[in-house]
């Protein structure tokens, strides 16, 4: 990507400048001009405004290379904050992230379970209030709330197709209910897409890369970013690799298809296979996440049956990763989510092996495969990053969510956008 196209990818010169400052850590005005392709006059005007708004700091001068040393700029991490929530049947994870993307606090509570959506939303509102109070954050500095959950999701009605464990959430107006309760704008997205945004926002991924975050919690999905922009598809539900059919005569999946990767090799399938093989994964009422963790621990100890079950799961997952890499011509795949946090080391070799030997464009470039450093909480971290990216560095077709963009997620019911919090 050229410097000029980097600026054009954003919705404004301010967005481009903030994104570059965030990614660089510290940077001079001259370097901003080179990186964004914007004029020196534009850089000077926008940076002055950002300093006046308290978003950017001057933090000293760079070493002189001959001539007057250049003043360095960086984001003020305490200027704004974002809240991320990952809502799942097995657990609800909360994070508060500062402007630079660092996690201020994180908290995990029991999941939605069999409680009604209204009961769970009331609990989330209470828990967010308590978390803000404990951290001492000024509410006026909270940009917004990002909420992510499994499966297809829209802003107007929340989840539109849910796994059996969360069937009661279908078409529940989640964003509206939470915005009423918490009092800040709400963005909705699926957990896999959010995890990809979180990986990008945390740094270490080239702005010109095409990468996917493969997410495995109790289900399997993926989020894809190309040149720093989320690839969303027609309804913001791209990347459902768990529902790639790998056996046309296979068992029925909850999505309506047959022989999907998720139904054959997801955590629930792993637990079912382990029980059938006589492994001790706890009582039947135990959650899939807890039982999968038991299988993973047994495999990591070297228990051969558990290892064989996870190796079979890994081969299916590798096929899904290979399919996505071929379609999107990826150069990086990140394994993330609670299940990969436990068993990523058992899945990584299978994905690496298939991509190194069968990726279609392997003669042109390799596909690197890594495990996220935030795998266990990546969806909640990504939910907060969605808010940060939406407000700090909105892109033309990325996570900036406005009603006029049609089927992409939007702030609930056309309510006030979080952009107002940036002045």
PyMOL commands that set and color helices and strands:
alter all, ss='L'
color gray80, all
select helices_A, chain A and resi 3-9+13-24+29-36+40-52+117-135+139-141+164-169+174-182+191-201+241-243+261-265+267-276+288-300+304-328+338-358+375-392+403-405+412-414+418-422
alter helices_A, ss='H'
color red, helices_A
select strands_A, chain A and resi 27-28+56-61+71-75+81-87+91-98+103-110+142-149+153-154+158-159+186-190+210-216+220-226+229-230+332-336+368-371
alter strands_A, ss='S'
color yellow, strands_A
deselect
rebuild
show_as cartoon
